[in-house]
Amino acid sequence: MHSDKSPLYILAIDCGTQSVRALLFDLEGNLVSKAQIHIEPYFSSHPGWANQDPSTYWDALCLACCALFAGTTVDKNTIKAVPHHPAGNTYQPGQRRQTPEAGHGLVGPTDSEAIA
């Protein structure tokens, strides 16, 4: 349990095309600890598509967080926030998006595919 005298932290997650990183910051914005798990590059089953199995990201996220906490003495109960910012090329199930090359037309992923 968190006491009023314990410092608080923010856990940030960076899911990229080549790795997933877990970063721990104090409330002043100082990086306290970090861990990075490399992932296999995406594959392309169709021109203009960039596919990645969603479990690749989930597994890497779990490994990155475990590595992060294995390398620090920070108590998990002192994490105040885990921000979420779906921006850029983030995939959300059921989402359809325009191809950036053509500026029109739809890339049609299924809910079981992730677009990188």
GROMACS elastic network, one bead per residue, 0.5 to 0.9 nm:
[ bonds ]
;  ai    aj funct       b0    kb
    1    75     6  0.89607   500
    1    77     6  0.59515   500
    1    78     6  0.78807   500
    2     5     6  0.82419   500
    2     6     6  0.65337   500
    2     7     6  0.87902   500
    2     8     6  0.85620   500
    2    75     6  0.86248   500
    2    77     6  0.59324   500
    2    78     6  0.57707   500
    3     6     6  0.54513   500
    3     7     6  0.86754   500
    3    78     6  0.85779   500
    4     7     6  0.80470   500
    6    78     6  0.71920   500
    7    26     6  0.74931   500
    7    27     6  0.81021   500
    7    78     6  0.68209   500
    7    79     6  0.89707   500
    8    25     6  0.88069   500
    8    26     6  0.62681   500
    8    27     6  0.64116   500
    8    77     6  0.86960   500
    8    79     6  0.57375   500
    8    80     6  0.59156   500
    8    81     6  0.89915   500
    9    24     6  0.66131   500
    9    25     6  0.55391   500
    9    27     6  0.58269   500
    9    32     6  0.87388   500
    9    74     6  0.85945   500
    9    76     6  0.88584   500
    9    78     6  0.60108   500
    9    80     6  0.56218   500
    9    81     6  0.71997   500
   10    23     6  0.81672   500
   10    24     6  0.57395   500
   10    25     6  0.51475   500
   10    26     6  0.62282   500
   10    27     6  0.69083   500
   10    29     6  0.86881   500
   10    78     6  0.86174   500
   10    79     6  0.55144   500
   10    80     6  0.57720   500
   10    81     6  0.50023   500
   10    82     6  0.59383   500
   10    83     6  0.78437   500
   11    22     6  0.69396   500
   11    23     6  0.57571   500
   11    25     6  0.64994   500
   11    26     6  0.89615   500
   11    79     6  0.66434   500
   11    80     6  0.81141   500
   11    81     6  0.64152   500
   11    82     6  0.50066   500
   11    83     6  0.74170   500
   12    21     6  0.81400   500
   12    22     6  0.58491   500
   12    23     6  0.50297   500
   12    24     6  0.62545   500
   12    25     6  0.77055   500
   12    81     6  0.84428   500
   12    82     6  0.58638   500
   12    83     6  0.62910   500
   12    84     6  0.81815   500
   13    20     6  0.72678   500
   13    21     6  0.57711   500
   13    23     6  0.63279   500
   13    24     6  0.89000   500
   13    61     6  0.78129   500
   13    64     6  0.89786   500
   13    65     6  0.88464   500
   13    82     6  0.78345   500
   13    83     6  0.79433   500
   13    84     6  0.81012   500
   14    19     6  0.81258   500
   14    20     6  0.55746   500
   14    21     6  0.50207   500
   14    22     6  0.65145   500
   14    23     6  0.80014   500
   14    61     6  0.89193   500
   15    18     6  0.83255   500
   15    19     6  0.64695   500
   15    21     6  0.65386   500
   15    22     6  0.88193   500
   15    57     6  0.71306   500
   15    60     6  0.88840   500
   15    61     6  0.79362   500
   16    19     6  0.52916   500
   16    20     6  0.58107   500
   16    21     6  0.81337   500
   16    39     6  0.89515   500
   16    57     6  0.89702   500
   16   116     6  0.81549   500
   17    20     6  0.81257   500
   17    39     6  0.77451   500
   17    40     6  0.85668   500
   17    41     6  0.66807   500
   17    42     6  0.72000   500
   17   116     6  0.63821   500
   18    37     6  0.87115   500
   18    38     6  0.58746   500
   18    39     6  0.54207   500
   18    40     6  0.67425   500
   18    41     6  0.59581   500
   18    42     6  0.83255   500
   19    36     6  0.65824   500
   19    37     6  0.54279   500
   19    39     6  0.50821   500
   19    40     6  0.81895   500
   19    41     6  0.88760   500
   19    57     6  0.85544   500
   19    60     6  0.78241   500
   20    35     6  0.84150   500
   20    36     6  0.57580   500
   20    37     6  0.53399   500
   20    38     6  0.64653   500
   20    39     6  0.73597   500
   20    57     6  0.71205   500
   20    60     6  0.60604   500
   20    61     6  0.61386   500
   20    64     6  0.68891   500
   21    34     6  0.70465   500
   21    35     6  0.55810   500
   21    37     6  0.63439   500
   21    38     6  0.85982   500
   21    60     6  0.84144   500
   21    61     6  0.73460   500
   21    64     6  0.60685   500
   21    65     6  0.81904   500
   22    33     6  0.83654   500
   22    34     6  0.56254   500
   22    35     6  0.53619   500
   22    36     6  0.65293   500
   22    37     6  0.87788   500
   22    61     6  0.73963   500
   22    64     6  0.55950   500
   22    65     6  0.57830   500
   22    67     6  0.86257   500
   22    68     6  0.65690   500
   23    31     6  0.71305   500
   23    32     6  0.76889   500
   23    33     6  0.59672   500
   23    35     6  0.66409   500
   23    36     6  0.86960   500
   23    64     6  0.89975   500
   23    65     6  0.85422   500
   23    68     6  0.75074   500
   24    30     6  0.84619   500
   24    31     6  0.59937   500
   24    32     6  0.54228   500
   24    33     6  0.51657   500
   24    34     6  0.61516   500
   24    68     6  0.79945   500
   24    79     6  0.86969   500
   25    28     6  0.77071   500
   25    29     6  0.55889   500
   25    30     6  0.53200   500
   25    32     6  0.52755   500
   25    33     6  0.72679   500
   25    34     6  0.89722   500
   26    29     6  0.54708   500
   26    30     6  0.54729   500
   26    31     6  0.67439   500
   26    32     6  0.65783   500
   27    30     6  0.74216   500
   27    80     6  0.89192   500
   29    32     6  0.89557   500
   31    34     6  0.76464   500
   32    72     6  0.83590   500
   32    74     6  0.89613   500
   33    68     6  0.65785   500
   33    69     6  0.83850   500
   33    71     6  0.74533   500
   33    72     6  0.67382   500
   34    64     6  0.83858   500
   34    65     6  0.87932   500
   34    67     6  0.83515   500
   34    68     6  0.56466   500
   34    69     6  0.88692   500
   34    71     6  0.83386   500
   35    63     6  0.88426   500
   35    64     6  0.54683   500
   35    65     6  0.72538   500
   35    66     6  0.86922   500
   35    67     6  0.59774   500
   35    68     6  0.50395   500
   35    69     6  0.88186   500
   35    71     6  0.84170   500
   36    60     6  0.85791   500
   36    63     6  0.86529   500
   36    64     6  0.57398   500
   36    65     6  0.89244   500
   36    67     6  0.81689   500
   36    68     6  0.83854   500
   37    60     6  0.58741   500
   37    61     6  0.78243   500
   37    63     6  0.69969   500
   37    64     6  0.57195   500
   37    67     6  0.88621   500
   38    60     6  0.76087   500
   39    42     6  0.87297   500
   39    56     6  0.71533   500
   39    57     6  0.78689   500
   39    60     6  0.71344   500
   40    43     6  0.89338   500
   40    52     6  0.87957   500
   40    56     6  0.81843   500
   41    52     6  0.79012   500
   42    50     6  0.59155   500
   42    51     6  0.53746   500
   42    52     6  0.50361   500
   42    53     6  0.83402   500
   42   115     6  0.87910   500
   42   116     6  0.71720   500
   43    49     6  0.81640   500
   43    50     6  0.58134   500
   43    51     6  0.51979   500
   43    52     6  0.65194   500
   44    47     6  0.68674   500
   44    48     6  0.76189   500
   44    49     6  0.54714   500
   44    50     6  0.50125   500
   44    51     6  0.56780   500
   44    52     6  0.86642   500
   45    48     6  0.89005   500
   45    49     6  0.67943   500
   45    50     6  0.77444   500
   45    51     6  0.73094   500
   46    49     6  0.54858   500
   46    50     6  0.81488   500
   47    50     6  0.85190   500
   48    99     6  0.71451   500
   48   100     6  0.87608   500
   48   101     6  0.79300   500
   48   107     6  0.79009   500
   49    99     6  0.85153   500
   49   107     6  0.70573   500
   49   108     6  0.89122   500
   49   109     6  0.86597   500
   49   115     6  0.72497   500
   49   116     6  0.84352   500
   50   114     6  0.80504   500
   50   115     6  0.55808   500
   50   116     6  0.55201   500
   51   109     6  0.85606   500
   51   113     6  0.64324   500
   51   114     6  0.56434   500
   51   115     6  0.51714   500
   51   116     6  0.62310   500
   52    55     6  0.84807   500
   52    56     6  0.71576   500
   52    57     6  0.83383   500
   52   113     6  0.64619   500
   52   114     6  0.51877   500
   52   115     6  0.64650   500
   52   116     6  0.66527   500
   53    56     6  0.55166   500
   53    57     6  0.75796   500
   53   112     6  0.75080   500
   53   113     6  0.59224   500
   53   114     6  0.60905   500
   53   115     6  0.89599   500
   54    57     6  0.55204   500
   54    58     6  0.65401   500
   54    59     6  0.87737   500
   54   112     6  0.73684   500
   54   113     6  0.66326   500
   54   114     6  0.57475   500
   55    59     6  0.58221   500
   55    60     6  0.82675   500
   56    59     6  0.53923   500
   56    60     6  0.61537   500
   56    61     6  0.85506   500
   57    60     6  0.51064   500
   57    61     6  0.59478   500
   57    62     6  0.86211   500
   58    61     6  0.50232   500
   58    62     6  0.62768   500
   58    63     6  0.86709   500
   59    62     6  0.52318   500
   59    63     6  0.62592   500
   59    64     6  0.85930   500
   60    63     6  0.50515   500
   60    64     6  0.59437   500
   60    65     6  0.85583   500
   61    64     6  0.50927   500
   61    65     6  0.61959   500
   61    66     6  0.85868   500
   62    65     6  0.53040   500
   62    66     6  0.61877   500
   62    67     6  0.86083   500
   63    66     6  0.51202   500
   63    67     6  0.60709   500
   63    68     6  0.84656   500
   64    67     6  0.51223   500
   64    68     6  0.60057   500
   64    69     6  0.87177   500
   65    69     6  0.62510   500
   65    70     6  0.84638   500
   66    69     6  0.53882   500
   66    70     6  0.60456   500
   66    71     6  0.86933   500
   67    70     6  0.50149   500
   67    71     6  0.62849   500
   67    72     6  0.89818   500
   68    71     6  0.53939   500
   68    72     6  0.67148   500
   69    72     6  0.52841   500
   69    73     6  0.72322   500
   69    74     6  0.71793   500
   69    75     6  0.82841   500
   69    76     6  0.78492   500
   70    73     6  0.78658   500
   72    75     6  0.84888   500
   74    77     6  0.85159   500
   74    78     6  0.73696   500
   74    79     6  0.87589   500
   75    78     6  0.56275   500
   75    79     6  0.77460   500
   76    79     6  0.57353   500
   77    80     6  0.80240   500
   79    82     6  0.77158   500
   86    89     6  0.82094   500
   86    90     6  0.57204   500
   86    91     6  0.82083   500
   86    92     6  0.86586   500
   87    90     6  0.57735   500
   89   115     6  0.71791   500
   89   116     6  0.59436   500
   90   114     6  0.84572   500
   90   115     6  0.71650   500
   90   116     6  0.68024   500
   91    94     6  0.86967   500
   91    95     6  0.68743   500
   91    96     6  0.89062   500
   91   113     6  0.87384   500
   91   114     6  0.57289   500
   91   115     6  0.54372   500
   91   116     6  0.70563   500
   92    95     6  0.54736   500
   92    96     6  0.87884   500
   92   111     6  0.81332   500
   92   114     6  0.77307   500
   92   115     6  0.85988   500
   93    96     6  0.88478   500
   93   109     6  0.85373   500
   93   110     6  0.74953   500
   93   112     6  0.76094   500
   93   113     6  0.80921   500
   93   114     6  0.78485   500
   94   109     6  0.75763   500
   94   110     6  0.66073   500
   94   111     6  0.53658   500
   95   108     6  0.82464   500
   95   109     6  0.75466   500
   95   110     6  0.84185   500
   95   111     6  0.80569   500
   96   106     6  0.64335   500
   96   107     6  0.62113   500
   96   108     6  0.59093   500
   96   109     6  0.69467   500
   97   100     6  0.88719   500
   97   104     6  0.89624   500
   97   105     6  0.82447   500
   97   106     6  0.56766   500
   97   107     6  0.58600   500
   97   108     6  0.76892   500
   98   101     6  0.87433   500
   98   102     6  0.79964   500
   98   103     6  0.61948   500
   98   104     6  0.54477   500
   98   105     6  0.56466   500
   98   107     6  0.61609   500
   99   102     6  0.57507   500
   99   103     6  0.56602   500
   99   104     6  0.61090   500
   99   105     6  0.64026   500
   99   106     6  0.62493   500
   99   107     6  0.62015   500
  100   103     6  0.51534   500
  100   104     6  0.77102   500
  101   104     6  0.82300   500
  102   105     6  0.72932   500
  109   112     6  0.78317   500
  109   113     6  0.58802   500
  109   114     6  0.71892   500
  109   115     6  0.72509   500
  110   113     6  0.54582   500
  110   114     6  0.80972   500
  111   114     6  0.75978   500
